[in-house]
Amino acid sequence: MSAHNPTTIAAIATAPGRGGVGVIRLSGKNLLPLAQQISGGKTPKPRLALYTDFISNDAQPIDSGLMLYFAAPASFTGEDVIELQGHGGPVVMQMLLQRCYELGAKPAEPGEFTKRAFLNNKLDLAQAESVADLIDASSKSAARMALRSLKGAFSNHIHELVEDLITLRMLVEATLDFPEEDIDFLEAADARGKLKVL
């Protein structure tokens, strides 16, 4: 985990209200001991769902559901991530979230999971911004565009443009550095046409 992220954070990851399933997400360093305390001593394996009771501090079940563990750096944030998938009632979700706080987690700020992904080089800035765009999309085309950006299409296109500009800059520098050469580097490489395309 990077020095940017000294604490474990937790938040309800599903929309407010009632539902069949509710998800609590945690991100931080070395989350297996916390996972074992919530699951009554069971150790989740990376990327395998563990069906378990979620246990309170007085050893009583809060709920039962699935625990998913994503070991760093192979997670969304680049840190250890745990997802607790239980029943989506507000009271149950708050009880489970409170249990995470009792075990040392702090409330996540809005967007903090994505911020940590950015700070840990899991997403670039355009991808991080596209997370909010995808959540807020109000049409199919907006959702598709945001997902393409999240998957890196926009960033890749920008990187290609930068590489092409660097190539043109090198041609200009070569022309300036070697004016006595008979070769016009810019004309030979069709620099004007490439610049027009860019």
N, C-alpha and C positions, 0 to 999 in steps of 0.2 A: 504494500500500500504506500502511496506517496505521502510526503510530509503535509500535503494540502488537506488530508482527511484523517484527523487524529481520532475521531470517534465513530462508533457504530450508530447508524441512523435507522429509523423504522417509520413506516407509514402505511396506511391503508391504500392499496393500489387500485382498488375497484371504486366505481362511482358511488356516491352517497345514496342511501336508500336500502331497500330490502331486495334480496336476490337469493337464488339457490346457492350461489358460491360467492364468497368474499375472499380477497387475497390481501395478505399483509406481506410487505417486502422489507427486508433488512439488508444493509450493506455495511461492510466494515472489515476489520482485520481479525482473522482467527475466530470464525463464528461457530466452529464445531462444538466447543463447550456450551455455548448458549443453546445450540440446537439440541444437545443432549439433555439439558435441563428442561426445555420445553416439551421434549418427547418422552420424558421419563426414563432417560438413560440410553435410548436408541441412538445409533450413529448413522446419519444418512450418508449414502454414497453419492459421489458427484453425478449429477444428471440422471439419477434414478429416483422415481417417486417412492416415498416411504409413507405408507398408511399408518397413522398413529393417533393416539390421544394427545391433545395439547394440555399440559399439566400446569396447574396453578402452584403458587408458592406453598400452599398447604396440602400439596399432593392430590388435589381433586381435579378431575377432568374439567376443562373449560369447554372443550369441543373436540371433535375428531375430524380428521381430514388428511390431506396430503402435505408432506413436507418435501420441498425440492431444494437441493444444495448445489450451488455453482461455485466451484473453487476458483480463486484468483489464479491467474489473470483471465481465465476463460469465462467471463461473465459480462453483463452489460456495463457495469461500472468499472471493471478491471480489479475489483476487490472481491472478497468472499461475499456471495449473495445467498440469502435464504428466502424462499417464498413459502408462506403458510397458507394453504388453501382450505378454508373451512366453510361453514354455513354463513351465508351473507346477511344475517340479521345484524342491525346496528349495535345491539347490546353485546352480542357475542364478539363482534369485531372489536369493540372498545375494550372488552375484558381481555382479549388476546393481545391487543396493542399495549394495554397497561402492563401485562405480564412481560412483554419485551422491554418496556421501560424499567421495570423492577430489576431486570437482568442487565441493565447498564446501557441500553440503547437510548438515544436522544430522538426527539421528534424531528423528522426530516422537514426541511424548508421546501416550499413549492419549487419544483425543478431541480432539487438537490441531487437526485440520482443521475439525471442527465448531466448536471454540472460535474459530478465526479467522473462520469464517463469521459467528458471532455478533458478534464485535468489529468486523467490517467491515459490519455491518448487513445481512447477507444473510439472516439468520434471527433471529427473536426468541427469547426464552428458552424459551417453550413449544415452539417448533419444534425448537430445539436439543436439548431433552430428549427429544423424540419420536424423534430419530434412534436413540438407544440403545434406546428402547421398540420400535422397528421391528426392530432387529437382534435383540433378545432375545425377540420375540414367540413364544409357544408355541402359539398357535392362530390360525386364520384370522381370527376376529373381532378378536383383539388386534392382528394385523397391519393389518387394515383401519382400526381406530381410530387406531393410531399413524400410518398414512399420511395419514389425514384431518387429524390434528393437524399433521403435517409440512407439509402443503399449506396450512395456515393456518386450517382450519375452527374450531378451538378459539379461536385468537387473534381471529378475526373476531367470533365470538360474544361474547367478553369485551369487545371494543371497542364493539359494539352496546349491551351492558348499561351500559358507562361513559357512552356518549352519552345514553342514556335517563335515567340518574341525574343527569347534568349538566343536562338539560332540567328535571327535577323540582326541582333545586336552584335554577335560575333562577326558577321559579315561586314558590318559597318566598321568595326574595330580593325578587321583585317585590311580593309581599304585604306583606313587612316594610317595604320602601322606600316604598310608597304605601298606607298604611293608610286614608287618607281617601277613596280611590276607592270607588265603589259596586260595583265589580266584584270578586268573589272569584275571584282568578286560579286558586287551587287547585281550587275546585269547578268552575269553568268548563272547566278542562282535564282534569277527572276524575283529579286527582293521586292520590287514594286508590286508585282502580282500577288506575292504572298502577303504583303502588308495590306493590300486591298481586301483580300479574303479575310484576314484577321479583323 
